């Protein structure tokens, strides 16, 4: 496996009362991510009562950009106004070292 070099983190804040819908949405995204060969690892996480996130890693910029323009990103943005208190905050990171 090639070395993981890049990452994305998306911070998501659920609207009050929408927490279970956000959790279900994230769990339901897994099959879409599994179909992305450039996404090496993907994690949907809960960071508190209404705070969620997505963390994923890639070997190259092509994989990261494919993910950002893929089905999960499109679904996330389509549901943003309904589920989230504010727009998802998406950050691009460089991975210095990793163990998978």
Beta strands, then each sheet from edge to edge (+ up, - down):
strand 1: 6-13
strand 2: 39-46
strand 3: 51-58
strand 4: 89-94
sheet 1: 2+ 3- 1+ 4-
end
